């Protein structure tokens, strides 16, 4: 017999599975010896009050042996003799699109401009050590996409648009720890993701698909508003319907679509800083305790949304116990992002803090039409590059100094490996953005005592929160509104925001493509 019970217990109790078993037996009013084992189904932290609790949903196995599978596996058939489709991009959207195509009997040909996930590590190391940006292999481009270096956060607000559980189970099937099916805010960790991504690639190839690295799409081939395939920089042409999953930093793709007169539209995005606090300080604030997290709690997370000057200002991609990394994808750019290892064990915690902007907020860019905010984004990143000294050194300022329009005479230690330099960011950041950030920091500081502090560091510039362009598609068919057989997908097309939502969008595009293929 099995029985599920909700428990609300202390962090110390939750850390000991034998203690959980005893509490379960007590709550179920059963002798402990009758409980063969217990299994955690759901886990979340309630840190709203000074006393911290762990909420658990626990399944007890009563007089029976636990033999449930830890996750649900997906069967991937051999599709080597099946019709083929092209997947451009091997980020979360592209990888999950390819795997879903295999499930549905379509042979995926994955084309990725960057290198495999192991080799791209050498290029990211060069960015940190020597400030060398390889425009085809960096923190944004390569197997796994930008998601490979973003902490591996696997929670999303987009549950109505796909099957989150399916995505998490696929991750488990390829090596992720089953705890991601349990935790309210699951994460894998950057250090674990590379092996999982490799196993996904192995699955694609062993099922009869293809994966081509260092192969960049240079042109879409279409006739009479119908896709025929793609041309690449290697001279190879691949024929078939196309899932376009190129990620939000593939600016050459937006320019190519614009030049080929394929319908796109300007889209709002958000820009700001990456803010880095001492992890212990965030732990103290979030756990209401001067000792911080203690022995049984993880590095604390936070999130906020406030209104400032008629715009939303919000935290983005919070990385507890993480590091700030350089995310430029080309020359004359300084871009920052955050990531965490699986143990979230660094002495810093960081988050993007950004202001939402709309195309009409910067009328001086209207002349660029659909590419208006893309040009704004490019100019802002070049401005950060100039103020950082024209290397990958990031302009930086103490938080309270920024709010008070004061130049920082010194800077705290930072996890950002290429280095930081003091910069009057209150002066050169667009006033539309900086004034709203200053207002938001004051509001958050009033609500979370200790958050607004000169121990915190702002690094510029956080600008790759989402795509500045939307590749317009039909809501029902998932195809481009004018080009049949072209499936704009994921973050790069403007339809996702994170690993899980991109993966779900990849699956939906694959399903639409496979259904269309059956009609032909």
N, C-alpha and C positions, 0 to 999 in steps of 0.2 A: 504494500500500500504506500501511496505517496500523499504528502500533505504539504501545502504551501502556507507559510505564515509570514506576516510583516513584523519585523523587529526594529526597535529604536534603541540603540545601545551606545555605549561609550566607544571611542576610538580604540582604547586598549582591549576591550572585549571583542571588538570586530576584527582585531588583528590576530586573534587566537581562534582557530577553527574548532578546537575542542570546547572552548568557552561558548562559542556560538551554538554548538551542539547541545551543551547543557541548558542554555537559555531557551533553545527551541523546545527541548523536552519539557521544561517547566511550563512554557507557554501553551504547549499542546496537551499538557496534563497527562503525560505518558512517562513510563519508566525509562530512564536513560538507556538501559540495556536493550530496549526494543528499537532504538534508533540506530540503524545500521550505519548511516552516514547522512551528511547534510551537504547541500550544494547551494551556493550563492547564485541567485538568478538576477538580482538587481542590487546596485549599491550606489548610494549618493551621500554627500556630506551636507549636513545642516549646520551652517556656521552663522546663522542669523543672530543668535544670542551668545552670551558669554560662555555658557556650557555647550560644548560642541557634541553633536550626536551623529552617528552613522545610521542611516536608514537602509535596512536590508530586506529584500524579499528572499526568503529561504525555503528551499524544498527539502523536506525530510523524507528519507527512505526508511519505512517502518517494516521491520521483519522481511526486508528484501534487499538484494544487492543492487547498487547503483550501476546500471549498464547503459544509460543514455549517452548518446554521442555528444561531445562537447560543442560541436557545431554541425551545421547541415552542409553536406558537400554537393557540388554541382558536377554533373557529368558532361565532359567535353568530348564529343565524337571526333573521328578523323574526317577532315573536310578537304583533303588534298585533291579530290576529284570534283569538288563542288564549285559552283559559280563564285567568282571573286568580287570583292569590293575593296576600295582603298580607304585606309584610315590615315589621315595626315596628322601626326603628332602622337607621341608616346607618353603623354602625361596621364593623369587619372582618367580623364574623359576618353582618351584614345585607347588606353589599355582595357578599360572595362567595355568599351564599344567592341573591341576586337574579340574579347572573351565571349561576349554575348552573341556576336555574329557566329562564332563557332557553335555555341549552343543551338543556334537556329539554322545550322546547316549552310552557312556562308563562309567562304575562305577569305580571311582578312589579309591584306597586304599593308603592313604598317610601315610608314615612311617617317623617319625622325631625323631632323636636321643635325641634332647633337650626337654625342657619343653615348655608349652604354654607361650604366649608372656607376660602374667601377672606374672606368677611364675618366669620366668627367670630374671625379674627385681631384685628379691631378690639376685640372684647370682651375677649379675653385681654390685649391691651395695656392696656386700662383697669384690669384687675385688677392689673397690675404697677405702673402709674403712679398710679392714683387709688383703688385698693383697692375698686373697684366690682365686685360679683359679679352677673352676669346669670344668674338661675337657669335660663334656657333656652339660653344660649350661653356656653360657658366651656371650660376645658380638658378637661371630660368630655363635654359635650353638643354635638352638631353633626356635620356631615358628616365621616366618618372616625373618629368616636368618640374615646375616650381614646387609642386607638392612634395617632392623628395627632400626638400630642404625647408620644411615649414612645420616641424614638430610632429607631423603625423596626426594632427587633431582630426577626430572622426565624428564630430557632432555637427548637426546642421538644423536649421529651422525649416528646411524645405521638404518636410516629411510627406506633404501632400503630392509631391511630384515624382515619387518613386518609392522603391522598397529599400529602406535603410537597412533592415535586417539582412536582406540578401547581400548588400554590399559588404557588410561587416563579416558575414559568413564566408564570402569569397576571399577576403583578406585572411581570415583564419585558415582557410584551406591552403593558402600559399605561405603560411608560416607565422602569421600574427598570433599573439597570445590570446586565448579565448576570453580573457578578462575584458576585451573590448566589447564583448556581448553583454557584459554585466554593468560596467561603470556608466554613470549618467553622462560623464564627459570623457569618453574614451580617447586614448591617444596611443600611438605606436612608438614614437621616438625616431628622430632622424637616423640614429645609429642602427636601428633595426630595419628601416624601410628598404634599404638597398637590396638586402637579401630577398625580401618579399617581392620586390619589383622584378628581380632576376628570375624568380620562380614563375612569375606571370609570363615573362617572355619565353621561358622554356616551354611552358604549357602551350602558348600560341604556336610555337614552331613544331612541337611534337604532335600537335593536332593537324598539321598540314598547312599552317599559315606561314607568312614570311615577315621578317622584321629587317628593315634596311636602315642602318645608322649612317650618319654623315651624308644624308641624302635630303636635300632641301627642295621642297616644291617651288618651282619658279614660275609656273603658269598653270591655270586651269584650262583644260581643253573642252570646249562645248560648241555645239552646233544647234541652230534653231531652238535656243534656250533649253538645251538638254545636255547634261554633262556626259562627256566621253571618257575623261580620265585626267591625268596630270602630266606635266613635263617637270623634270628635276634638273638640278645643277650638275648632276653626274652624266647627263645625256640620256638617261633612261626615261622611257615613257611607260606609265602604268595606266592600264585601261580598266574602267569600271565606274560604278557609282562611288561618290566620294563623301566620307564623313570628315568634316573640317574641324579638327580639334587641336588647333595650333597654339592655344594659350594666350594670355592677355598681353604678353610682351613681344609677340611676333609682329612688330610694326610693319615690316616689309610686306606682310600678307595684306594688311589694311591698304597700303599704298597700291599693291597689285590689284586688289579688288576695285579700288577707286579708278585705277587706270583702265581696267577691263570693263568699266561701267556696270559692275555688278552691284546691285542695290545694297547700300549700307546706310546707317544713320548715326548721327552723333548721340552719345549717351552720357548721362551724368556719371561721376565717379567721386572719390573722396581722396583728399591729400592732407598731409600734415607731417608729423614727426614720429619717430620711434622713441619711446620714453623708457629709460632704464633706471630701476630702483634697486637698492640692495634687497636681495630676496628675503632676508630676515625682517626687514622693515615691512614688506608686503605681508609676510606671515603674521607679524604683530597686529597689523591693521585688520586683516581679514579674520583672524582667529581671536581677536580681542584679548590678547595675552602678551605680556612683555617677554615671556620666554619663547614666543614664536610658535612654530609648529609642533615642537616636542618630538617624542620618539615615534608616535603612531600616526601622524598626519602627513600628507604629501605637501610639497611646496604649494603655497596658496595661489589661487587664481582670482581674478577680478574682472568685472565688465561694467561698463556704464554707457548710458546714452543721456545726453542733456541737450537742451535747446539753447543756442547762443546766437543772437542776432538773426533770427528767423531761419536758422539752419541747424540740422542735427550735427552734433559732435559726439563721436563715439570711440570706444576702444575697439581694437581690431587685432585679431591673431595674437592673443595674449600668450606669452611663453614663460611660465613659471620655471625658475631654475634653468634659464636658457641663455642664449648668446645672441648678439646682434651681428648680422652678416651682410656683406656687400652683395647687392642684387642688380648691379648694372648689367646690361646685355649688349652694350656697344660703347664706342668711344664718347668722350665728353659727357659722361653721366656719373653721378653719384646717387645711388639708390640704396636704402637700407631695408632690411627685413629681419624677422626673428625666427629662431628655431630652438628646440630643446632636445637633449638626449632622452632616452627612455627613462632614466632615473631622475631626470629634472634636477640634477645635482649641482649646478653652478651656483655661485654666490650672488648672482643677479637674477632679476625677473624683469622682463620687458614686454611692452605692448605697443602696437601702433595706436596713435591717437589722431584722428582725422576729422576733417570738416567736409560734409557733403557739398558738392558744387554742381551746378547745372550749366549747360552751354551758354545760356543767356547771361550768366554772371560775369563773363569776360567778353564783352561785345567786340573788343579789339581783335579777337580771333575768329569772328564770324566769317571773314573772307576765306577761311579755309573750309567752309561748308561742313560736310560730314566729318572732316578730320579736325574740327576746331579744338576739342579738348585733348586730342592726341598731340597737336602742336603745343598747346599749353603745357602738357605733361613733359614733352621734350625740352621746352625752354626752362621749366622749373628744375629739371634734373641737371641741365647744363649750368644753371645758376649755382646749384649746390656744388657741382664739380669745380667751378671757378673759385667759390669761397672756401673750398677744402684744399686749395692749392694745386688744382689740376692733376690730382692723382686720385686714388681711392680713399684717401683720408677724408673723414666725414666732418663737416661743420657741426659744432656742438655748443651747447649753452646750458648752464644750470637752470633748472626749472623755475625757481623763484626769480632768478635774474631775468629770465625771459618775460615773465609776467610783469615785472617792474621796469621793463625796458632798460636793463642794465647789462653792460658787457661783463662776462665772467672773467675775473682776473686769474682764476685757476679752475681746473676741471677735476672731478673725481675719477678714479679708475673706471675703466669700461671693458666690457668683453669684446668690443669691436676690434678685431685683429689688425686691420690695416692702419688704425690709428685715428685720433681725433684732434681737432684744432678749435680753439675758442673762436667763436664767430658771433657777431651781433645779429642774430637771426630775426629779431624783432624789427630790424630795419629793412632787410632785403626780402623776407618772405612776403608774398602778396598780402596787402592789408586786409583784404577780404577774408583770408585764411587766418593770419596771425591774430587779429583782433578777436575773432571767435574762439580761437584756442585759448587766448588769455582769459576770456570770460568763462569758458568751460572749466579751465583749471581751478579758478576761484570757486566755482560752484561745487566741483568734486571735492576740493580741499575742505569746504565747509561740511560736507556730508561724511567724509572719511578723514578724520583728523590724522595728520601725519603724512598724507599723500602729497600735498603741496609743500615741497621741501627743496632746499638746495643740495640735498644729498642725491636727488634725482637728476638725471642727465637727459637732455633732448638731443637727438641726432637727426640730421636732415639727409635725405628727404624721404618720407614714406609716401610713395606715389603710385605703387602698383597694386592698389587695393582691388581693382577690377578693370575690365576693359573700358577704354574711352569710346569704343565704337561697338555698335550692334550690327551683326550680319543678319539681316531680317529674314525670318522664316515663318512659314505657316504654322499656326498653333496645332492644327490637327495632323497634317501630313509630316511635320518636322522638316520639310524641304524648304529651300530658299523660295521666297515668294515669286521669283521670276525664273529661276533655273531649276528645272527638274533634275533629280538625281544628285543634288548638292544638299548635304545635311549639315548646316552650321551647328556647332556643338560646343558645350562647355563654357569655361570662363572666357576664352578668346572670342567667342561669338556673342558674348554678353548675356548668357543664359544660366550661369552658375556662379558660385562664390565659395570655393573651398573643395577639399578632396572629395567628400561624400556627395555633395550636390553635383559636382562635375562628373563623378562616376555614375550617378543616377541618370544624368543627362546623356552620357555616353550610351548607357543601356537603352534608353528610350529611342535615341536616334538609330541604334542598331536594329531595334524591333521594327521601327518604321521602314527602314531600308529593306529588311528581310521580307516584310509584308508586301512592299512594292515589287520586289523581285519576283515574288510568287505570281503577281498579276501579269508580269511580262511574258 
